[in-house]
Amino acid sequence: MSGMKLFYWPTPNGWKVSIALEEMGIPYDLVPVNIGKGEQFTPDFLKISPNNRMPAILDYDVEGDPVPVFESGAILWYLATKYKMFIPGDIMRQKECLEWLFWQTGNQGPMAGQLSHFRNYAPEYGDHSYALERYAGEYDRNLGVLERRLMGRDYILGSEYSIADMMVWPWVLIAKPLGRDLAHFPNVRRWRTMVKERPAVQRGVDLGKEYRRGAPPTDEERRILFNQKA
Ligand SMILES: N[C@@H](CCC(=O)N[C@@H](CS)C(=O)NCC(=O)O)C(=O)O
């Protein structure tokens, strides 16, 4: 086998990597990981992604055994450096790229994820008013950080579209379903539209759309996704 296997479920975190593979024109096979059914806990998947989260990839275009990569930021970095695409060539600009990948991983991603959890997955589980206020505030604070970064820049790294945009864009795409408004973030709005118009981005977001949830999670899905312990 050659190319890549993409372990994926259609969510903002999954889109980061489906978008990157589409943008880079890398052939891949989709392996759906139905997180509502607990497929992220199978021993075979844990060998690829020890944190029981998708996305992950298995790269067959290597010498020897296929190489697993987990964490979306690490996957984007791996692909961009391997194929020398969507990443600046010089070390100082690469440093900036890495800063925004880490920023997403440690800030925008977890805050948006928790906002989505309390708002869209667990609304009937008691009073979440402080959690909602906290995570909505943090989501907006991160939008403010991005707004300032995009002031006077087309993309996060300047005039060039890069993996930093692929990393940050998916959680901005779904601002409205998260109950947030981009009205006060004109540069974020402009950038969101510009990225959305890219055909590869549209293909990435459409990947596996037949699996998307149209309804609130079932009790069984909640049992799997909530209250995970060591
Ligand atoms: N920091 C991780 C986050 C990945 C993540 O949270 N994936 C979620 C879906 S959006 C998942 O696999 N959840 C499975 C679970 O909660 O058990 C990344 O960026 O790759």
The ligand as an SDF file (V2000), in Angstrom:
LIG
                    3D

 20 19  0  0  0  0  0  0  0  0999 V2000
   -5.9230   18.2480   20.2770 N   0  0  0  0  0  0  0  0  0  0  0  0
   -6.5540   17.2320   19.4790 C   0  0  0  0  0  0  0  0  0  0  0  0
   -8.0530   17.2320   19.6720 C   0  0  0  0  0  0  0  0  0  0  0  0
   -8.7290   16.0770   18.9730 C   0  0  0  0  0  0  0  0  0  0  0  0
  -10.1380   15.8320   19.4920 C   0  0  0  0  0  0  0  0  0  0  0  0
  -10.5170   16.3660   20.5390 O   0  0  0  0  0  0  0  0  0  0  0  0
  -10.9040   14.9700   18.7880 N   0  0  0  0  0  0  0  0  0  0  0  0
  -12.2410   14.6290   19.2560 C   0  0  0  0  0  0  0  0  0  0  0  0
  -13.2910   14.8670   18.2110 C   0  0  0  0  0  0  0  0  0  0  0  0
  -13.3880   16.5680   17.7320 S   0  0  0  0  0  0  0  0  0  0  0  0
  -12.2980   13.1420   19.5770 C   0  0  0  0  0  0  0  0  0  0  0  0
  -11.6700   12.3360   18.9190 O   0  0  0  0  0  0  0  0  0  0  0  0
  -13.0620   12.7880   20.6120 N   0  0  0  0  0  0  0  0  0  0  0  0
  -13.2130   11.4310   21.0450 C   0  0  0  0  0  0  0  0  0  0  0  0
  -13.5730   11.3430   22.4960 C   0  0  0  0  0  0  0  0  0  0  0  0
  -13.9180   12.3650   23.1060 O   0  0  0  0  0  0  0  0  0  0  0  0
  -13.5280   10.2360   23.0110 O   0  0  0  0  0  0  0  0  0  0  0  0
   -6.2020   17.4740   17.9980 C   0  0  0  0  0  0  0  0  0  0  0  0
   -6.1640   18.6550   17.6300 O   0  0  0  0  0  0  0  0  0  0  0  0
   -5.9740   16.5030   17.2520 O   0  0  0  0  0  0  0  0  0  0  0  0
  1  2  1  0
  2  3  1  0
  2 18  1  0
  3  4  1  0
  4  5  1  0
  5  6  2  0
  5  7  1  0
  7  8  1  0
  8  9  1  0
  8 11  1  0
  9 10  1  0
 11 12  2  0
 11 13  1  0
 13 14  1  0
 14 15  1  0
 15 16  2  0
 15 17  1  0
 18 19  2  0
 18 20  1  0
M  END
$$$$
